[in-house]
């Protein structure tokens, strides 16, 4: 991450944001990001916004895919796999 042992700049935080939220980083990198977030209100707000956005998408975007659309997608995938 940053040039110092525990340093991270805002650009690095933003680049790692989705990995951080998905829990895909090492414990060491998560600690570095958490320390940065505690000291940097703009980055903290960015992470908060992304968390809220993910929650909204997860809870409100649960429309059921129509069965006929599912079948058309399966058929298209099967046809593509045969090529």
Biopython code that builds the backbone (N, CA, C, O; Angstrom):
import numpy as np
from Bio.PDB.StructureBuilder import StructureBuilder

atoms = [
    (1, "UNK", "N", (0.834, -1.172, 0.000)),
    (1, "UNK", "CA", (0.000, 0.000, 0.000)),
    (1, "UNK", "C", (0.878, 1.234, 0.000)),
    (1, "UNK", "O", (1.589, 1.428, -0.986)),
    (2, "UNK", "N", (0.896, 2.068, 0.993)),
    (2, "UNK", "CA", (1.630, 3.321, 0.941)),
    (2, "UNK", "C", (3.118, 3.146, 1.100)),
    (2, "UNK", "O", (3.630, 2.029, 1.164)),
    (3, "UNK", "N", (3.814, 4.284, 1.163)),
    (3, "UNK", "CA", (5.262, 4.242, 1.267)),
    (3, "UNK", "C", (5.734, 3.923, 2.667)),
    (3, "UNK", "O", (6.801, 3.330, 2.826)),
    (4, "UNK", "N", (4.983, 4.292, 3.687)),
    (4, "UNK", "CA", (5.360, 3.983, 5.067)),
    (4, "UNK", "C", (4.851, 2.618, 5.458)),
    (4, "UNK", "O", (4.096, 1.985, 4.721)),
    (5, "UNK", "N", (5.269, 2.172, 6.624)),
    (5, "UNK", "CA", (4.889, 0.839, 7.083)),
    (5, "UNK", "C", (3.381, 0.667, 7.153)),
    (5, "UNK", "O", (2.849, -0.340, 6.687)),
    (6, "UNK", "N", (2.688, 1.643, 7.732)),
    (6, "UNK", "CA", (1.231, 1.568, 7.849)),
    (6, "UNK", "C", (0.545, 2.672, 7.061)),
    (6, "UNK", "O", (-0.612, 2.993, 7.331)),
    (7, "UNK", "N", (1.228, 3.251, 6.104)),
    (7, "UNK", "CA", (0.672, 4.388, 5.376)),
    (7, "UNK", "C", (-0.178, 3.917, 4.200)),
    (7, "UNK", "O", (0.108, 2.897, 3.573)),
    (8, "UNK", "N", (-1.212, 4.673, 3.920)),
    (8, "UNK", "CA", (-2.044, 4.455, 2.747)),
    (8, "UNK", "C", (-2.584, 5.815, 2.348)),
    (8, "UNK", "O", (-3.029, 6.589, 3.195)),
    (9, "UNK", "N", (-2.543, 6.105, 1.048)),
    (9, "UNK", "CA", (-3.113, 7.381, 0.634)),
    (9, "UNK", "C", (-4.541, 7.164, 0.147)),
    (9, "UNK", "O", (-4.981, 6.028, -0.029)),
    (10, "UNK", "N", (-5.247, 8.245, -0.064)),
    (10, "UNK", "CA", (-6.661, 8.161, -0.443)),
    (10, "UNK", "C", (-6.850, 7.386, -1.741)),
    (10, "UNK", "O", (-7.809, 6.625, -1.869)),
    (11, "UNK", "N", (-5.958, 7.567, -2.697)),
    (11, "UNK", "CA", (-6.067, 6.841, -3.961)),
    (11, "UNK", "C", (-6.001, 5.343, -3.762)),
    (11, "UNK", "O", (-6.751, 4.592, -4.386)),
    (12, "UNK", "N", (-5.111, 4.911, -2.902)),
    (12, "UNK", "CA", (-4.986, 3.477, -2.610)),
    (12, "UNK", "C", (-6.235, 2.940, -1.909)),
    (12, "UNK", "O", (-6.669, 1.815, -2.156)),
    (13, "UNK", "N", (-6.794, 3.758, -1.041)),
    (13, "UNK", "CA", (-8.006, 3.350, -0.326)),
    (13, "UNK", "C", (-9.142, 3.167, -1.314)),
    (13, "UNK", "O", (-9.851, 2.162, -1.268)),
    (14, "UNK", "N", (-9.320, 4.125, -2.203)),
    (14, "UNK", "CA", (-10.398, 4.042, -3.179)),
    (14, "UNK", "C", (-10.196, 2.836, -4.099)),
    (14, "UNK", "O", (-11.155, 2.140, -4.428)),
    (15, "UNK", "N", (-8.955, 2.590, -4.511)),
    (15, "UNK", "CA", (-8.668, 1.433, -5.369)),
    (15, "UNK", "C", (-9.012, 0.114, -4.683)),
    (15, "UNK", "O", (-9.449, -0.833, -5.337)),
    (16, "UNK", "N", (-8.816, 0.055, -3.369)),
    (16, "UNK", "CA", (-9.046, -1.191, -2.620)),
    (16, "UNK", "C", (-10.429, -1.246, -1.986)),
    (16, "UNK", "O", (-10.739, -2.193, -1.263)),
    (17, "UNK", "N", (-11.256, -0.252, -2.243)),
    (17, "UNK", "CA", (-12.550, -0.129, -1.574)),
    (17, "UNK", "C", (-13.423, -1.367, -1.713)),
    (17, "UNK", "O", (-13.937, -1.872, -0.715)),
    (18, "UNK", "N", (-13.597, -1.860, -2.922)),
    (18, "UNK", "CA", (-14.488, -3.003, -3.116)),
    (18, "UNK", "C", (-13.906, -4.275, -2.511)),
    (18, "UNK", "O", (-14.641, -5.096, -1.961)),
    (19, "UNK", "N", (-12.612, -4.436, -2.608)),
    (19, "UNK", "CA", (-11.972, -5.596, -1.975)),
    (19, "UNK", "C", (-12.128, -5.508, -0.462)),
    (19, "UNK", "O", (-12.365, -6.516, 0.204)),
    (20, "UNK", "N", (-11.995, -4.302, 0.072)),
    (20, "UNK", "CA", (-12.161, -4.092, 1.511)),
    (20, "UNK", "C", (-13.580, -4.463, 1.938)),
    (20, "UNK", "O", (-13.772, -5.194, 2.909)),
    (21, "UNK", "N", (-14.561, -3.960, 1.215)),
    (21, "UNK", "CA", (-15.956, -4.229, 1.559)),
    (21, "UNK", "C", (-16.326, -5.698, 1.373)),
    (21, "UNK", "O", (-17.190, -6.222, 2.077)),
    (22, "UNK", "N", (-15.671, -6.352, 0.427)),
    (22, "UNK", "CA", (-15.949, -7.770, 0.173)),
    (22, "UNK", "C", (-15.157, -8.690, 1.090)),
    (22, "UNK", "O", (-15.341, -9.906, 1.044)),
    (23, "UNK", "N", (-14.273, -8.132, 1.928)),
    (23, "UNK", "CA", (-13.470, -8.940, 2.834)),
    (23, "UNK", "C", (-12.401, -9.739, 2.116)),
    (23, "UNK", "O", (-12.020, -10.818, 2.570)),
    (24, "UNK", "N", (-11.911, -9.218, 0.997)),
    (24, "UNK", "CA", (-10.946, -9.945, 0.177)),
    (24, "UNK", "C", (-9.494, -9.557, 0.445)),
    (24, "UNK", "O", (-8.599, -10.019, -0.263)),
    (25, "UNK", "N", (-9.245, -8.730, 1.437)),
    (25, "UNK", "CA", (-7.887, -8.280, 1.729)),
    (25, "UNK", "C", (-7.302, -9.055, 2.908)),
    (25, "UNK", "O", (-8.027, -9.652, 3.704)),
    (26, "UNK", "N", (-5.993, -9.030, 2.996)),
    (26, "UNK", "CA", (-5.341, -9.646, 4.148)),
    (26, "UNK", "C", (-5.681, -8.836, 5.391)),
    (26, "UNK", "O", (-6.096, -7.681, 5.297)),
    (27, "UNK", "N", (-5.506, -9.440, 6.535)),
    (27, "UNK", "CA", (-5.771, -8.745, 7.797)),
    (27, "UNK", "C", (-4.907, -7.493, 7.883)),
    (27, "UNK", "O", (-5.381, -6.440, 8.310)),
    (28, "UNK", "N", (-3.647, -7.602, 7.482)),
    (28, "UNK", "CA", (-2.730, -6.464, 7.536)),
    (28, "UNK", "C", (-3.243, -5.301, 6.692)),
    (28, "UNK", "O", (-3.234, -4.158, 7.148)),
    (29, "UNK", "N", (-3.686, -5.575, 5.479)),
    (29, "UNK", "CA", (-4.191, -4.504, 4.609)),
    (29, "UNK", "C", (-5.485, -3.927, 5.142)),
    (29, "UNK", "O", (-5.718, -2.723, 5.039)),
    (30, "UNK", "N", (-6.333, -4.779, 5.713)),
    (30, "UNK", "CA", (-7.585, -4.276, 6.298)),
    (30, "UNK", "C", (-7.294, -3.327, 7.457)),
    (30, "UNK", "O", (-7.967, -2.307, 7.605)),
    (31, "UNK", "N", (-6.299, -3.654, 8.279)),
    (31, "UNK", "CA", (-5.922, -2.791, 9.399)),
    (31, "UNK", "C", (-5.408, -1.452, 8.888)),
    (31, "UNK", "O", (-5.762, -0.402, 9.425)),
    (32, "UNK", "N", (-4.578, -1.486, 7.857)),
    (32, "UNK", "CA", (-4.044, -0.252, 7.282)),
    (32, "UNK", "C", (-5.180, 0.622, 6.766)),
    (32, "UNK", "O", (-5.194, 1.831, 6.996)),
    (33, "UNK", "N", (-6.132, 0.008, 6.068)),
    (33, "UNK", "CA", (-7.263, 0.770, 5.540)),
    (33, "UNK", "C", (-8.123, 1.299, 6.673)),
    (33, "UNK", "O", (-8.552, 2.452, 6.634)),
    (34, "UNK", "N", (-8.381, 0.479, 7.677)),
    (34, "UNK", "CA", (-9.202, 0.921, 8.812)),
    (34, "UNK", "C", (-8.561, 2.124, 9.513)),
    (34, "UNK", "O", (-9.252, 3.076, 9.874)),
    (35, "UNK", "N", (-7.258, 2.076, 9.701)),
    (35, "UNK", "CA", (-6.563, 3.222, 10.322)),
    (35, "UNK", "C", (-6.716, 4.474, 9.467)),
    (35, "UNK", "O", (-6.950, 5.566, 9.985)),
    (36, "UNK", "N", (-6.583, 4.307, 8.162)),
    (36, "UNK", "CA", (-6.741, 5.456, 7.274)),
    (36, "UNK", "C", (-8.165, 6.003, 7.371)),
    (36, "UNK", "O", (-8.364, 7.216, 7.447)),
    (37, "UNK", "N", (-9.145, 5.117, 7.367)),
    (37, "UNK", "CA", (-10.541, 5.552, 7.436)),
    (37, "UNK", "C", (-10.834, 6.302, 8.732)),
    (37, "UNK", "O", (-11.615, 7.254, 8.735)),
    (38, "UNK", "N", (-10.223, 5.886, 9.812)),
    (38, "UNK", "CA", (-10.425, 6.556, 11.092)),
    (38, "UNK", "C", (-9.859, 7.965, 11.093)),
    (38, "UNK", "O", (-10.321, 8.824, 11.843)),
    (39, "UNK", "N", (-8.852, 8.207, 10.248)),
    (39, "UNK", "CA", (-8.189, 9.507, 10.218)),
    (39, "UNK", "C", (-8.608, 10.372, 9.032)),
    (39, "UNK", "O", (-8.216, 11.537, 8.963)),
    (40, "UNK", "N", (-9.390, 9.835, 8.099)),
    (40, "UNK", "CA", (-9.706, 10.556, 6.873)),
    (40, "UNK", "C", (-11.219, 10.576, 6.634)),
    (40, "UNK", "O", (-11.766, 9.636, 6.057)),
    (41, "UNK", "N", (-11.893, 11.634, 7.072)),
    (41, "UNK", "CA", (-13.350, 11.703, 6.907)),
    (41, "UNK", "C", (-13.846, 11.519, 5.467)),
    (41, "UNK", "O", (-14.856, 10.839, 5.281)),
    (42, "UNK", "N", (-13.198, 12.085, 4.434)),
    (42, "UNK", "CA", (-13.712, 11.874, 3.073)),
    (42, "UNK", "C", (-13.702, 10.390, 2.660)),
    (42, "UNK", "O", (-14.661, 9.913, 2.054)),
    (43, "UNK", "N", (-12.637, 9.673, 2.982)),
    (43, "UNK", "CA", (-12.581, 8.242, 2.652)),
    (43, "UNK", "C", (-13.589, 7.462, 3.486)),
    (43, "UNK", "O", (-14.224, 6.535, 2.984)),
    (44, "UNK", "N", (-13.739, 7.831, 4.750)),
    (44, "UNK", "CA", (-14.717, 7.185, 5.624)),
    (44, "UNK", "C", (-16.118, 7.348, 5.051)),
    (44, "UNK", "O", (-16.909, 6.405, 5.055)),
    (45, "UNK", "N", (-16.425, 8.554, 4.555)),
    (45, "UNK", "CA", (-17.733, 8.800, 3.952)),
    (45, "UNK", "C", (-17.915, 7.995, 2.675)),
    (45, "UNK", "O", (-19.008, 7.494, 2.413)),
    (46, "UNK", "N", (-16.862, 7.863, 1.878)),
    (46, "UNK", "CA", (-16.939, 7.081, 0.640)),
    (46, "UNK", "C", (-17.260, 5.624, 0.944)),
    (46, "UNK", "O", (-18.089, 5.013, 0.270)),
    (47, "UNK", "N", (-16.606, 5.071, 1.955)),
    (47, "UNK", "CA", (-16.862, 3.683, 2.329)),
    (47, "UNK", "C", (-18.292, 3.548, 2.851)),
    (47, "UNK", "O", (-18.993, 2.591, 2.523)),
    (48, "UNK", "N", (-18.710, 4.501, 3.654)),
    (48, "UNK", "CA", (-20.083, 4.468, 4.171)),
    (48, "UNK", "C", (-21.111, 4.519, 3.062)),
    (48, "UNK", "O", (-22.109, 3.800, 3.107)),
    (49, "UNK", "N", (-20.879, 5.367, 2.061)),
    (49, "UNK", "CA", (-21.783, 5.471, 0.928)),
    (49, "UNK", "C", (-21.856, 4.144, 0.177)),
    (49, "UNK", "O", (-22.946, 3.678, -0.158)),
    (50, "UNK", "N", (-20.710, 3.539, -0.087)),
    (50, "UNK", "CA", (-20.677, 2.264, -0.820)),
    (50, "UNK", "C", (-21.374, 1.167, -0.039)),
    (50, "UNK", "O", (-22.075, 0.340, -0.622)),
    (51, "UNK", "N", (-21.189, 1.150, 1.282)),
    (51, "UNK", "CA", (-21.881, 0.149, 2.113)),
    (51, "UNK", "C", (-23.394, 0.322, 2.004)),
    (51, "UNK", "O", (-24.127, -0.650, 1.823)),
    (52, "UNK", "N", (-23.852, 1.570, 2.117)),
    (52, "UNK", "CA", (-25.287, 1.845, 2.035)),
    (52, "UNK", "C", (-25.828, 1.480, 0.668)),
    (52, "UNK", "O", (-26.913, 0.908, 0.561)),
    (53, "UNK", "N", (-25.082, 1.806, -0.379)),
    (53, "UNK", "CA", (-25.507, 1.484, -1.730)),
    (53, "UNK", "C", (-25.660, -0.024, -1.899)),
    (53, "UNK", "O", (-26.638, -0.492, -2.481)),
    (54, "UNK", "N", (-24.698, -0.775, -1.394)),
    (54, "UNK", "CA", (-24.777, -2.236, -1.481)),
    (54, "UNK", "C", (-25.990, -2.766, -0.723)),
    (54, "UNK", "O", (-26.651, -3.695, -1.187)),
    (55, "UNK", "N", (-26.286, -2.188, 0.430)),
    (55, "UNK", "CA", (-27.446, -2.631, 1.201)),
    (55, "UNK", "C", (-28.747, -2.356, 0.444)),
    (55, "UNK", "O", (-29.647, -3.194, 0.418)),
    (56, "UNK", "N", (-28.835, -1.184, -0.166)),
    (56, "UNK", "CA", (-30.028, -0.839, -0.933)),
    (56, "UNK", "C", (-30.198, -1.811, -2.096)),
    (56, "UNK", "O", (-31.293, -2.320, -2.333)),
    (57, "UNK", "N", (-29.125, -2.061, -2.808)),
    (57, "UNK", "CA", (-29.194, -2.980, -3.940)),
    (57, "UNK", "C", (-29.592, -4.371, -3.477)),
    (57, "UNK", "O", (-30.431, -5.023, -4.098)),
    (58, "UNK", "N", (-28.991, -4.819, -2.392)),
    (58, "UNK", "CA", (-29.275, -6.167, -1.888)),
    (58, "UNK", "C", (-30.713, -6.317, -1.413)),
    (58, "UNK", "O", (-31.314, -7.376, -1.589)),
    (59, "UNK", "N", (-31.269, -5.274, -0.816)),
    (59, "UNK", "CA", (-32.610, -5.403, -0.255)),
    (59, "UNK", "C", (-33.717, -5.010, -1.220)),
    (59, "UNK", "O", (-34.837, -5.508, -1.108)),
    (60, "UNK", "N", (-33.429, -4.137, -2.154)),
    (60, "UNK", "CA", (-34.495, -3.642, -3.030)),
    (60, "UNK", "C", (-34.447, -4.182, -4.450)),
    (60, "UNK", "O", (-35.408, -4.028, -5.204)),
    (61, "UNK", "N", (-33.386, -4.785, -4.809)),
    (61, "UNK", "CA", (-33.249, -5.298, -6.173)),
    (61, "UNK", "C", (-33.376, -6.813, -6.176)),
    (61, "UNK", "O", (-32.487, -7.528, -6.638)),
    (62, "UNK", "N", (-34.473, -7.275, -5.664)),
    (62, "UNK", "CA", (-34.695, -8.718, -5.557)),
    (62, "UNK", "C", (-35.797, -9.195, -6.484)),
    (62, "UNK", "O", (-36.437, -10.214, -6.222)),
    (63, "UNK", "N", (-36.017, -8.471, -7.552)),
    (63, "UNK", "CA", (-37.064, -8.883, -8.482)),
    (63, "UNK", "C", (-36.772, -10.276, -9.012)),
    (63, "UNK", "O", (-35.629, -10.624, -9.309)),
    (64, "UNK", "N", (-37.804, -11.042, -9.118)),
    (64, "UNK", "CA", (-37.675, -12.404, -9.631)),
    (64, "UNK", "C", (-37.557, -12.354, -11.144)),
    (64, "UNK", "O", (-38.291, -11.631, -11.817)),
    (65, "UNK", "N", (-36.632, -13.126, -11.661)),
    (65, "UNK", "CA", (-36.456, -13.217, -13.105)),
    (65, "UNK", "C", (-37.541, -14.141, -13.641)),
    (65, "UNK", "O", (-37.721, -15.248, -13.135)),
    (66, "UNK", "N", (-38.268, -13.690, -14.666)),
    (66, "UNK", "CA", (-39.329, -14.546, -15.222)),
    (66, "UNK", "C", (-38.767, -15.866, -15.740)),
    (66, "UNK", "O", (-37.661, -15.922, -16.276)),
    (67, "UNK", "N", (-39.555, -16.926, -15.567)),
    (67, "UNK", "CA", (-39.120, -18.266, -15.978)),
    (67, "UNK", "C", (-38.766, -18.338, -17.455)),
    (67, "UNK", "O", (-37.790, -18.992, -17.824)),
    (68, "UNK", "N", (-39.550, -17.672, -18.313)),
    (68, "UNK", "CA", (-39.256, -17.726, -19.748)),
    (68, "UNK", "C", (-37.920, -17.070, -20.068)),
    (68, "UNK", "O", (-37.211, -17.518, -20.969)),
    (69, "UNK", "N", (-37.572, -16.021, -19.343)),
    (69, "UNK", "CA", (-36.269, -15.376, -19.544)),
    (69, "UNK", "C", (-35.150, -16.302, -19.081)),
    (69, "UNK", "O", (-34.117, -16.405, -19.743)),
    (70, "UNK", "N", (-35.344, -16.965, -17.966)),
    (70, "UNK", "CA", (-34.343, -17.932, -17.481)),
    (70, "UNK", "C", (-34.094, -19.017, -18.527)),
    (70, "UNK", "O", (-32.950, -19.379, -18.805)),
    (71, "UNK", "N", (-35.180, -19.526, -19.099)),
    (71, "UNK", "CA", (-35.049, -20.587, -20.097)),
    (71, "UNK", "C", (-34.323, -20.086, -21.345)),
    (71, "UNK", "O", (-33.485, -20.795, -21.901)),
    (72, "UNK", "N", (-34.637, -18.887, -21.779)),
    (72, "UNK", "CA", (-33.949, -18.320, -22.952)),
    (72, "UNK", "C", (-32.465, -18.146, -22.676)),
    (72, "UNK", "O", (-31.639, -18.390, -23.555)),
    (73, "UNK", "N", (-32.118, -17.725, -21.465)),
    (73, "UNK", "CA", (-30.704, -17.549, -21.099)),
    (73, "UNK", "C", (-30.006, -18.904, -21.063)),
    (73, "UNK", "O", (-28.897, -19.043, -21.580)),
    (74, "UNK", "N", (-30.643, -19.901, -20.457)),
    (74, "UNK", "CA", (-30.056, -21.248, -20.418)),
    (74, "UNK", "C", (-29.819, -21.778, -21.832)),
    (74, "UNK", "O", (-28.770, -22.353, -22.123)),
    (75, "UNK", "N", (-30.808, -21.576, -22.704)),
    (75, "UNK", "CA", (-30.699, -22.041, -24.083)),
    (75, "UNK", "C", (-29.546, -21.343, -24.794)),
    (75, "UNK", "O", (-28.774, -21.984, -25.507)),
    (76, "UNK", "N", (-29.429, -20.026, -24.600)),
    (76, "UNK", "CA", (-28.347, -19.270, -25.233)),
    (76, "UNK", "C", (-26.984, -19.723, -24.734)),
    (76, "UNK", "O", (-26.034, -19.812, -25.511)),
    (77, "UNK", "N", (-26.884, -20.006, -23.456)),
    (77, "UNK", "CA", (-25.611, -20.485, -22.887)),
    (77, "UNK", "C", (-25.276, -21.853, -23.456)),
    (77, "UNK", "O", (-24.135, -22.108, -23.841)),
    (78, "UNK", "N", (-26.262, -22.724, -23.510)),
    (78, "UNK", "CA", (-26.018, -24.070, -24.061)),
    (78, "UNK", "C", (-25.567, -23.993, -25.509)),
    (78, "UNK", "O", (-24.641, -24.698, -25.909)),
    (79, "UNK", "N", (-26.213, -23.144, -26.298)),
    (79, "UNK", "CA", (-25.850, -22.993, -27.697)),
    (79, "UNK", "C", (-24.425, -22.449, -27.824)),
    (79, "UNK", "O", (-23.663, -22.871, -28.694)),
    (80, "UNK", "N", (-24.084, -21.522, -26.958)),
    (80, "UNK", "CA", (-22.730, -20.933, -27.002)),
    (80, "UNK", "C", (-21.678, -21.960, -26.600)),
    (80, "UNK", "O", (-20.586, -21.979, -27.168)),
    (81, "UNK", "N", (-21.988, -22.803, -25.641)),
    (81, "UNK", "CA", (-21.048, -23.835, -25.203)),
    (81, "UNK", "C", (-20.806, -24.877, -26.297)),
    (81, "UNK", "O", (-19.722, -25.457, -26.367)),
    (82, "UNK", "N", (-21.794, -25.115, -27.140)),
    (82, "UNK", "CA", (-21.648, -26.089, -28.222)),
    (82, "UNK", "C", (-20.732, -25.580, -29.336)),
    (82, "UNK", "O", (-20.189, -26.380, -30.098)),
    (83, "UNK", "N", (-20.556, -24.285, -29.438)),
    (83, "UNK", "CA", (-19.734, -23.707, -30.512)),
    (83, "UNK", "C", (-18.287, -23.931, -30.288)),
    (83, "UNK", "O", (-17.463, -23.507, -31.098)),
]
sb = StructureBuilder()
sb.init_structure("model")
sb.init_model(0)
sb.init_chain("A")
sb.init_seg("    ")
for serial, (resi, resn, name, xyz) in enumerate(atoms, 1):
    if name == "N":
        sb.init_residue(resn, " ", resi, " ")
    sb.init_atom(name, np.array(xyz, "f"), 0.0, 1.0, " ", f" {name:<3s}", serial, name[0])
structure = sb.get_structure()
